[in-house]
């Protein structure tokens, strides 16, 4: 019974982690669009988006720490793998999402 609860907890935490990572990349795309457009409305949004990205990044690190705690209950060798992955994926999110925006813009998938 305890194994089932642990598996469900791992699944739920990983889903929350993936959602927060997608949100972080989405905010990065909106930030890049604001920089490219440089409109008046974009400048107002530009001031709040970095703060929201910081909050989501800290939440991502917290969720990854919880995932690591649950993983360590099963295997001590899996210590801090998700935390390290979150630092890499979250830290590079602004760069990667900016590149994604420019690729989609060049491909014509999104319009200005």
Secondary structure, DSSP 8 states (H G I E B T S, - for coil): -HHHHHHHHHHHHHHHHHHHHHHHHHHHHHHHHHHHH--HHHHHHHHHHHHHHHHHHHHHHHHHHHHHHHHHHH-GGGTTHHHHHHHHHHHTHHHHHHHHHHHHHHHTSS--
